[in-house]
Amino acid sequence: MLPPELTNKTIVLLSQNGKVFLNWEYGIPLESVHGYTAGQLFRITDYNERDRVLYLKPDGKAPKDGHHLTYEKYGKMFESMQVARIVIDQSRMPVIKHITTASGHTQPISVRYKQPPSPPPPQFTQPPPVSFETPKPRSNRFAEFLNFDLRNAEFDEGSIKFRVKVKRVFQHVEVTLQNPAVRKYFDAIKNYIWKLFGSKKTPCTITFEMVDQKCLPVSIDSCDLLQLDGSILQQIRNEWIHEVILSGDRDDILSLDDLVEAVKDETTTTETIWNELMQEDKTKHYHHIRFLSARQAIDVQKLSISSKPFSFVFVIRQTKGIFIVWETYNTLEATYIWKIASTEDIPMKFGLIQSIRKGKRMQYRNKKEKDFYFINHDYQQPLNGFHKWKEMLENILNQKNLTVDSEF
């Protein structure tokens, strides 16, 4: 069946080196083209898809360099059809004769005639050998090296989808890369993943196939995203911790649970992120924060964090009341403690922390507000003064041995 795009179209074919070419690269043996005459313009009449035979008829003289237009408009289509033979009907080919007019001038005329019937074919007991070789079908597959922007990729469980521009066929194609190590939460932190690879543009080599003039991906032969193994996943998680938690630029005080929600899976939980943070070599207040987290009243308030500087906000419930404790992660700050009457006061104190963390801490401390305490760390002592700090904190929580001055 002849594609509509080729129906009744005129083309010019070029013969060179024993082949007749249908585009700049795709040619078939001259012996597979019946009735070909150089310099003719041909009109397409039919196509036998099963035998891959293209039928043409002469349509006059070919324009100069007419094959250029043919290759540009129809070349890729002919190649995708894998034309194996061409049959040109010469039965109505115009024949040029000359006559002499009454004035004595000679001029050409075009005469059409019917080709005489062919003689009956000879009888063979065995079928005659084929006089030409059917060309092997050309592969419609090709590989191309290209880049895509990782920030525009879509991460899902076990796969990454992205779009690429295939230069050879001038088409945009959607590609899916399969990797069981990929997690859906990567989509929320893909801006950090490209930093791990060092470039926003991700190079890859992909094999494509042309099917009905549509470019389809066959395989991804090379791509950095195929190498997302366990060690890289750990680096991604560490990068997320550094960028989102430690270096975050948030104004709100948020629960650690809410922040970790974007990256949660069977191996990444609030507990695993907490354990990553709570390594002794990463924080000056390792023992202090561990002690406070064990006293956290999780039924009242989830463990919360703040930024600028990165710090933890704990809620501790004692028989003497409820206390809010603000402890920084890795800066030389004092521990701030407030005693509150009820849980309804928690949002107000969170707002106060947001206010004084922006360089107003000393001014606030000098006010000596009621039920406010702070403990300076003694970094000259073992464990950065943890034991002395713990004794002072317990006195505050139990409301024992308190002095008029709120400083400890």
One Martini backbone bead per residue (centre of mass of N, CA, C, O) as a GRO file, in nm:
protein
  408
    1MET     BB    1   0.096   0.036   0.023
    2LEU     BB    2   0.059   0.369  -0.036
    3PRO     BB    3   0.153   0.639   0.093
    4PRO     BB    4   0.009   0.947   0.095
    5GLU     BB    5   0.281   1.114   0.065
    6LEU     BB    6   0.337   0.950  -0.234
    7THR     BB    7   0.098   1.008  -0.393
    8ASN     BB    8   0.161   1.119  -0.711
    9LYS     BB    9   0.460   1.163  -0.700
   10THR     BB   10   0.758   1.324  -0.794
   11ILE     BB   11   1.079   1.191  -0.911
   12VAL     BB   12   1.443   1.159  -0.873
   13LEU     BB   13   1.700   0.949  -0.998
   14LEU     BB   14   2.026   0.821  -0.904
   15SER     BB   15   2.305   0.692  -1.083
   16GLN     BB   16   2.568   0.503  -0.900
   17ASN     BB   17   2.779   0.251  -0.880
   18GLY     BB   18   2.536   0.038  -0.950
   19LYS     BB   19   2.315   0.242  -0.833
   20VAL     BB   20   1.997   0.340  -0.699
   21PHE     BB   21   1.898   0.637  -0.541
   22LEU     BB   22   1.675   0.750  -0.261
   23ASN     BB   23   1.927   0.866  -0.118
   24TRP     BB   24   2.237   0.947  -0.009
   25GLU     BB   25   2.261   0.625   0.104
   26TYR     BB   26   2.013   0.480  -0.032
   27GLY     BB   27   2.057   0.183  -0.228
   28ILE     BB   28   2.001  -0.006  -0.530
   29PRO     BB   29   2.045  -0.219  -0.755
   30LEU     BB   30   2.024  -0.182  -1.091
   31GLU     BB   31   1.896  -0.474  -1.144
   32SER     BB   32   1.636  -0.379  -0.949
   33VAL     BB   33   1.580  -0.178  -1.199
   34HIS     BB   34   1.305  -0.148  -1.418
   35GLY     BB   35   1.333   0.095  -1.674
   36TYR     BB   36   1.576   0.274  -1.647
   37THR     BB   37   1.629   0.636  -1.709
   38ALA     BB   38   1.821   0.883  -1.742
   39GLY     BB   39   1.665   1.205  -1.687
   40GLN     BB   40   1.400   1.130  -1.546
   41LEU     BB   41   1.068   1.169  -1.462
   42PHE     BB   42   0.883   1.034  -1.185
   43ARG     BB   43   0.582   0.857  -1.104
   44ILE     BB   44   0.396   0.750  -0.844
   45THR     BB   45   0.171   0.451  -0.827
   46ASP     BB   46   0.304   0.219  -0.632
   47TYR     BB   47   0.304  -0.035  -0.350
   48ASN     BB   48   0.466  -0.336  -0.236
   49GLU     BB   49   0.498  -0.432   0.086
   50ARG     BB   50   0.579  -0.731   0.081
   51ASP     BB   51   0.807  -0.695  -0.169
   52ARG     BB   52   0.919  -0.404  -0.193
   53VAL     BB   53   0.766  -0.248  -0.444
   54LEU     BB   54   0.821   0.016  -0.675
   55TYR     BB   55   0.602   0.219  -0.873
   56LEU     BB   56   0.653   0.363  -1.199
   57LYS     BB   57   0.643   0.659  -1.422
   58PRO     BB   58   0.685   0.849  -1.670
   59ASP     BB   59   0.715   1.245  -1.663
   60GLY     BB   60   0.960   1.332  -1.815
   61LYS     BB   61   1.189   1.568  -1.757
   62ALA     BB   62   1.441   1.627  -1.554
   63PRO     BB   63   1.547   1.835  -1.338
   64LYS     BB   64   1.791   2.003  -1.220
   65ASP     BB   65   1.874   1.850  -0.938
   66GLY     BB   66   1.612   1.677  -0.850
   67HIS     BB   67   1.728   1.477  -0.632
   68HIS     BB   68   1.748   1.671  -0.395
   69LEU     BB   69   1.441   1.696  -0.338
   70THR     BB   70   1.382   1.399  -0.303
   71TYR     BB   71   1.570   1.343  -0.058
   72GLU     BB   72   1.448   1.560   0.131
   73LYS     BB   73   1.136   1.460   0.123
   74TYR     BB   74   1.170   1.109   0.078
   75GLY     BB   75   1.421   0.953   0.185
   76LYS     BB   76   1.337   0.847   0.470
   77MET     BB   77   1.089   0.692   0.369
   78PHE     BB   78   1.229   0.490   0.185
   79GLU     BB   79   1.407   0.366   0.405
   80SER     BB   80   1.170   0.271   0.592
   81MET     BB   81   1.050   0.081   0.351
   82GLN     BB   82   1.270  -0.093   0.212
   83VAL     BB   83   1.337  -0.082  -0.081
   84ALA     BB   84   1.411  -0.343  -0.337
   85ARG     BB   85   1.228  -0.248  -0.587
   86ILE     BB   86   1.192  -0.125  -0.934
   87VAL     BB   87   0.909  -0.037  -1.145
   88ILE     BB   88   0.896   0.077  -1.487
   89ASP     BB   89   0.651   0.214  -1.690
   90GLN     BB   90   0.698   0.228  -2.062
   91SER     BB   91   0.422   0.216  -2.229
   92ARG     BB   92   0.384   0.563  -2.207
   93MET     BB   93   0.625   0.663  -2.337
   94PRO     BB   94   0.754   0.918  -2.492
   95VAL     BB   95   0.804   0.979  -2.846
   96ILE     BB   96   1.038   1.131  -3.059
   97LYS     BB   97   0.948   1.314  -3.345
   98HIS     BB   98   0.964   1.421  -3.696
   99ILE     BB   99   0.839   1.693  -3.901
  100THR     BB  100   0.729   1.837  -4.209
  101THR     BB  101   0.621   2.121  -4.309
  102ALA     BB  102   0.486   2.325  -4.560
  103SER     BB  103   0.736   2.535  -4.512
  104GLY     BB  104   0.994   2.326  -4.444
  105HIS     BB  105   0.984   2.265  -4.142
  106THR     BB  106   1.126   2.122  -3.854
  107GLN     BB  107   0.941   1.927  -3.598
  108PRO     BB  108   0.856   1.814  -3.297
  109ILE     BB  109   0.685   1.516  -3.180
  110SER     BB  110   0.447   1.346  -2.972
  111VAL     BB  111   0.437   0.989  -2.944
  112ARG     BB  112   0.206   0.740  -2.865
  113TYR     BB  113   0.240   0.396  -2.761
  114LYS     BB  114   0.202   0.062  -2.759
  115GLN     BB  115   0.332  -0.196  -2.629
  116PRO     BB  116   0.414  -0.479  -2.729
  117PRO     BB  117   0.367  -0.784  -2.673
  118SER     BB  118   0.497  -1.026  -2.507
  119PRO     BB  119   0.640  -1.303  -2.522
  120PRO     BB  120   0.623  -1.602  -2.432
  121PRO     BB  121   0.737  -1.779  -2.195
  122PRO     BB  122   0.943  -2.006  -2.122
  123GLN     BB  123   0.976  -2.343  -2.060
  124PHE     BB  124   1.022  -2.487  -1.730
  125THR     BB  125   1.106  -2.731  -1.504
  126GLN     BB  126   1.269  -2.503  -1.379
  127PRO     BB  127   1.324  -2.240  -1.218
  128PRO     BB  128   1.465  -1.960  -1.270
  129PRO     BB  129   1.709  -1.771  -1.197
  130VAL     BB  130   1.785  -1.506  -1.031
  131SER     BB  131   1.921  -1.197  -1.164
  132PHE     BB  132   1.897  -1.093  -0.859
  133GLU     BB  133   1.968  -0.938  -0.554
  134THR     BB  134   1.831  -0.910  -0.255
  135PRO     BB  135   1.848  -0.677  -0.041
  136LYS     BB  136   1.931  -0.609   0.259
  137PRO     BB  137   1.799  -0.487   0.521
  138ARG     BB  138   1.809  -0.196   0.673
  139SER     BB  139   1.885  -0.053   0.949
  140ASN     BB  140   1.691   0.162   1.183
  141ARG     BB  141   1.936   0.185   1.363
  142PHE     BB  142   2.076   0.419   1.614
  143ALA     BB  143   2.336   0.607   1.759
  144GLU     BB  144   2.346   0.866   2.029
  145PHE     BB  145   2.505   1.148   2.150
  146LEU     BB  146   2.388   1.309   2.457
  147ASN     BB  147   2.201   1.563   2.638
  148PHE     BB  148   2.058   1.633   2.969
  149ASP     BB  149   1.850   1.777   3.209
  150LEU     BB  150   1.822   1.675   3.532
  151ARG     BB  151   1.604   1.885   3.635
  152ASN     BB  152   1.381   1.751   3.414
  153ALA     BB  153   1.355   1.502   3.554
  154GLU     BB  154   1.176   1.189   3.644
  155PHE     BB  155   1.127   1.039   3.948
  156ASP     BB  156   1.106   0.691   4.037
  157GLU     BB  157   1.051   0.374   4.104
  158GLY     BB  158   1.325   0.254   3.920
  159SER     BB  159   1.309   0.543   3.758
  160ILE     BB  160   1.388   0.761   3.464
  161LYS     BB  161   1.262   1.052   3.311
  162PHE     BB  162   1.337   1.184   2.976
  163ARG     BB  163   1.428   1.438   2.739
  164VAL     BB  164   1.530   1.432   2.392
  165LYS     BB  165   1.731   1.547   2.120
  166VAL     BB  166   1.729   1.418   1.797
  167LYS     BB  167   1.929   1.511   1.544
  168ARG     BB  168   1.887   1.315   1.302
  169VAL     BB  169   1.542   1.363   1.320
  170PHE     BB  170   1.422   1.606   1.475
  171GLN     BB  171   1.342   1.479   1.770
  172HIS     BB  172   1.144   1.433   2.055
  173VAL     BB  173   1.232   1.206   2.326
  174GLU     BB  174   1.122   0.965   2.546
  175VAL     BB  175   1.304   0.839   2.831
  176THR     BB  176   1.370   0.525   3.013
  177LEU     BB  177   1.538   0.460   3.310
  178GLN     BB  178   1.666   0.167   3.463
  179ASN     BB  179   1.684   0.162   3.838
  180PRO     BB  180   1.650   0.015   4.149
  181ALA     BB  181   1.793   0.259   4.318
  182VAL     BB  182   1.567   0.436   4.260
  183ARG     BB  183   1.382   0.713   4.398
  184LYS     BB  184   1.117   0.922   4.428
  185TYR     BB  185   1.256   1.140   4.621
  186PHE     BB  186   1.463   1.251   4.413
  187ASP     BB  187   1.275   1.468   4.291
  188ALA     BB  188   1.313   1.666   4.546
  189ILE     BB  189   1.663   1.639   4.505
  190LYS     BB  190   1.786   1.690   4.209
  191ASN     BB  191   1.955   1.952   4.266
  192TYR     BB  192   2.173   1.765   4.425
  193ILE     BB  193   2.259   1.544   4.223
  194TRP     BB  194   2.411   1.716   4.012
  195LYS     BB  195   2.631   1.798   4.213
  196LEU     BB  196   2.753   1.515   4.242
  197PHE     BB  197   2.826   1.509   3.921
  198GLY     BB  198   2.897   1.830   3.830
  199SER     BB  199   2.625   1.850   3.640
  200LYS     BB  200   2.337   1.934   3.459
  201LYS     BB  201   2.457   1.772   3.230
  202THR     BB  202   2.372   1.452   3.091
  203PRO     BB  203   2.543   1.199   2.959
  204CYS     BB  204   2.458   0.988   2.663
  205THR     BB  205   2.391   0.665   2.509
  206ILE     BB  206   2.152   0.601   2.244
  207THR     BB  207   1.926   0.373   2.105
  208PHE     BB  208   1.747   0.387   1.800
  209GLU     BB  209   1.418   0.363   1.624
  210MET     BB  210   1.250   0.346   1.318
  211VAL     BB  211   0.883   0.384   1.326
  212ASP     BB  212   0.689   0.526   1.122
  213GLN     BB  213   0.869   0.795   1.160
  214LYS     BB  214   0.936   0.707   1.457
  215CYS     BB  215   1.120   0.772   1.742
  216LEU     BB  216   1.271   0.504   1.933
  217PRO     BB  217   1.373   0.364   2.215
  218VAL     BB  218   1.593   0.086   2.304
  219SER     BB  219   1.875   0.188   2.448
  220ILE     BB  220   2.103   0.236   2.722
  221ASP     BB  221   2.451   0.238   2.702
  222SER     BB  222   2.516   0.525   2.851
  223CYS     BB  223   2.511   0.639   3.206
  224ASP     BB  224   2.539   0.775   3.514
  225LEU     BB  225   2.249   0.672   3.623
  226LEU     BB  226   2.343   0.362   3.624
  227GLN     BB  227   2.540   0.432   3.902
  228LEU     BB  228   2.319   0.413   4.145
  229ASP     BB  229   2.445   0.313   4.410
  230GLY     BB  230   2.489   0.282   4.743
  231SER     BB  231   2.716   0.495   4.772
  232ILE     BB  232   2.565   0.724   4.625
  233LEU     BB  233   2.317   0.729   4.805
  234GLN     BB  234   2.471   0.825   5.053
  235GLN     BB  235   2.562   1.093   4.924
  236ILE     BB  236   2.280   1.202   4.875
  237ARG     BB  237   2.194   1.205   5.171
  238ASN     BB  238   2.423   1.389   5.269
  239GLU     BB  239   2.353   1.625   5.085
  240TRP     BB  240   2.071   1.668   5.196
  241ILE     BB  241   2.152   1.730   5.485
  242HIS     BB  242   2.327   1.975   5.420
  243GLU     BB  243   2.120   2.147   5.249
  244VAL     BB  244   1.842   2.116   5.418
  245ILE     BB  245   1.946   2.121   5.721
  246LEU     BB  246   2.227   2.264   5.779
  247SER     BB  247   2.180   2.494   5.521
  248GLY     BB  248   1.922   2.609   5.571
  249ASP     BB  249   1.664   2.882   5.482
  250ARG     BB  250   1.472   2.891   5.736
  251ASP     BB  251   1.218   3.037   5.946
  252ASP     BB  252   1.101   2.792   6.044
  253ILE     BB  253   0.985   2.555   6.277
  254LEU     BB  254   1.053   2.213   6.226
  255SER     BB  255   0.999   1.899   6.188
  256LEU     BB  256   1.186   1.630   6.110
  257ASP     BB  257   0.964   1.463   5.981
  258ASP     BB  258   0.878   1.668   5.760
  259LEU     BB  259   1.155   1.678   5.614
  260VAL     BB  260   1.187   1.358   5.564
  261GLU     BB  261   0.942   1.286   5.388
  262ALA     BB  262   1.081   1.329   5.098
  263VAL     BB  263   1.297   1.061   5.169
  264LYS     BB  264   1.125   0.829   5.230
  265ASP     BB  265   1.197   0.483   5.305
  266GLU     BB  266   1.315   0.173   5.392
  267THR     BB  267   1.613   0.334   5.458
  268THR     BB  268   1.471   0.625   5.501
  269THR     BB  269   1.454   0.794   5.807
  270THR     BB  270   1.444   0.972   6.087
  271GLU     BB  271   1.651   0.790   6.228
  272THR     BB  272   1.877   0.788   6.011
  273ILE     BB  273   1.916   1.093   6.006
  274TRP     BB  274   1.981   1.127   6.303
  275ASN     BB  275   2.235   0.942   6.298
  276GLU     BB  276   2.390   1.119   6.099
  277LEU     BB  277   2.399   1.368   6.287
  278MET     BB  278   2.480   1.177   6.546
  279GLN     BB  279   2.802   1.254   6.531
  280GLU     BB  280   3.064   1.341   6.720
  281ASP     BB  281   3.235   1.488   6.478
  282LYS     BB  282   2.984   1.703   6.398
  283THR     BB  283   2.939   1.796   6.708
  284LYS     BB  284   2.973   1.987   7.001
  285HIS     BB  285   2.671   1.867   7.124
  286TYR     BB  286   2.631   1.560   7.144
  287HIS     BB  287   2.560   1.491   7.449
  288HIS     BB  288   2.342   1.703   7.487
  289ILE     BB  289   2.143   1.611   7.262
  290ARG     BB  290   2.107   1.324   7.357
  291PHE     BB  291   1.986   1.395   7.631
  292LEU     BB  292   1.742   1.563   7.525
  293SER     BB  293   1.609   1.345   7.337
  294ALA     BB  294   1.540   1.151   7.583
  295ARG     BB  295   1.333   1.394   7.702
  296GLN     BB  296   1.131   1.401   7.489
  297ALA     BB  297   0.789   1.506   7.432
  298ILE     BB  298   0.626   1.344   7.181
  299ASP     BB  299   0.320   1.394   7.273
  300VAL     BB  300   0.356   1.714   7.234
  301GLN     BB  301   0.639   1.722   7.053
  302LYS     BB  302   0.821   1.720   6.797
  303LEU     BB  303   1.114   1.715   6.678
  304SER     BB  304   1.291   2.021   6.628
  305ILE     BB  305   1.404   2.265   6.380
  306SER     BB  306   1.659   2.503   6.298
  307SER     BB  307   1.797   2.796   6.151
  308LYS     BB  308   2.027   3.026   6.180
  309PRO     BB  309   2.123   2.823   6.335
  310PHE     BB  310   2.159   2.506   6.361
  311SER     BB  311   1.889   2.352   6.553
  312PHE     BB  312   1.729   2.251   6.856
  313VAL     BB  313   1.387   2.177   6.976
  314PHE     BB  314   1.279   2.113   7.300
  315VAL     BB  315   1.036   1.912   7.489
  316ILE     BB  316   0.991   1.915   7.848
  317ARG     BB  317   0.845   1.708   8.099
  318GLN     BB  318   0.760   1.800   8.431
  319THR     BB  319   0.647   1.838   8.750
  320LYS     BB  320   0.721   2.163   8.730
  321GLY     BB  321   0.681   2.142   8.410
  322ILE     BB  322   0.740   2.308   8.105
  323PHE     BB  323   1.013   2.278   7.863
  324ILE     BB  324   1.226   2.482   7.660
  325VAL     BB  325   1.497   2.377   7.439
  326TRP     BB  326   1.786   2.545   7.303
  327GLU     BB  327   2.014   2.380   7.068
  328THR     BB  328   2.299   2.377   6.915
  329TYR     BB  329   2.510   2.204   6.691
  330ASN     BB  330   2.799   2.399   6.594
  331THR     BB  331   2.792   2.636   6.803
  332LEU     BB  332   2.888   2.897   7.042
  333GLU     BB  333   2.627   2.836   7.231
  334ALA     BB  334   2.391   2.861   7.441
  335THR     BB  335   2.156   2.736   7.655
  336TYR     BB  336   1.803   2.756   7.619
  337ILE     BB  337   1.544   2.823   7.874
  338TRP     BB  338   1.187   2.751   7.919
  339LYS     BB  339   0.915   2.814   8.119
  340ILE     BB  340   0.585   2.678   8.096
  341ALA     BB  341   0.243   2.638   8.161
  342SER     BB  342   0.174   2.538   7.857
  343THR     BB  343   0.134   2.418   7.535
  344GLU     BB  344   0.014   2.695   7.428
  345ASP     BB  345   0.317   2.839   7.448
  346ILE     BB  346   0.492   2.722   7.219
  347PRO     BB  347   0.453   2.914   6.971
  348MET     BB  348   0.565   3.166   7.114
  349LYS     BB  349   0.856   3.055   7.164
  350PHE     BB  350   0.921   2.996   6.871
  351GLY     BB  351   0.904   3.294   6.788
  352LEU     BB  352   1.132   3.391   6.974
  353ILE     BB  353   1.359   3.226   6.848
  354GLN     BB  354   1.335   3.352   6.565
  355SER     BB  355   1.419   3.634   6.670
  356ILE     BB  356   1.696   3.590   6.845
  357ARG     BB  357   1.876   3.441   6.621
  358LYS     BB  358   1.915   3.744   6.475
  359GLY     BB  359   2.127   3.891   6.691
  360LYS     BB  360   1.941   3.908   6.993
  361ARG     BB  361   2.049   3.749   7.242
  362MET     BB  362   2.190   3.948   7.438
  363GLN     BB  363   1.953   4.138   7.468
  364TYR     BB  364   1.766   3.927   7.593
  365ARG     BB  365   1.938   3.833   7.837
  366ASN     BB  366   1.942   4.121   7.981
  367LYS     BB  367   1.637   4.110   8.077
  368LYS     BB  368   1.566   3.876   8.268
  369GLU     BB  369   1.345   3.681   8.229
  370LYS     BB  370   1.099   3.507   8.335
  371ASP     BB  371   1.167   3.170   8.307
  372PHE     BB  372   1.468   3.225   8.216
  373TYR     BB  373   1.750   3.034   8.079
  374PHE     BB  374   2.116   2.986   8.082
  375ILE     BB  375   2.396   2.788   7.940
  376ASN     BB  376   2.726   2.775   7.947
  377HIS     BB  377   2.990   2.649   7.781
  378ASP     BB  378   3.267   2.428   7.869
  379TYR     BB  379   3.533   2.358   7.650
  380GLN     BB  380   3.766   2.271   7.864
  381GLN     BB  381   3.608   2.034   7.922
  382PRO     BB  382   3.504   1.742   7.917
  383LEU     BB  383   3.276   1.706   7.674
  384ASN     BB  384   3.222   2.012   7.670
  385GLY     BB  385   3.091   2.022   7.968
  386PHE     BB  386   2.857   1.815   8.024
  387HIS     BB  387   2.836   1.753   8.331
  388LYS     BB  388   2.787   2.044   8.422
  389TRP     BB  389   2.546   2.098   8.240
  390LYS     BB  390   2.359   1.873   8.350
  391GLU     BB  391   2.338   1.977   8.638
  392MET     BB  392   2.210   2.250   8.569
  393LEU     BB  393   1.963   2.148   8.412
  394GLU     BB  394   1.833   1.980   8.644
  395ASN     BB  395   1.785   2.219   8.828
  396ILE     BB  396   1.586   2.357   8.640
  397LEU     BB  397   1.379   2.122   8.595
  398ASN     BB  398   1.352   2.096   8.932
  399GLN     BB  399   1.379   2.367   9.081
  400LYS     BB  400   1.689   2.388   9.194
  401ASN     BB  401   1.913   2.602   9.309
  402LEU     BB  402   1.808   2.884   9.248
  403THR     BB  403   1.875   3.188   9.128
  404VAL     BB  404   1.822   3.504   9.042
  405ASP     BB  405   2.002   3.436   8.827
  406SER     BB  406   1.972   3.286   8.499
  407GLU     BB  407   2.267   3.214   8.512
  408PHE     BB  408   2.501   2.910   8.460
   0.00000   0.00000   0.00000
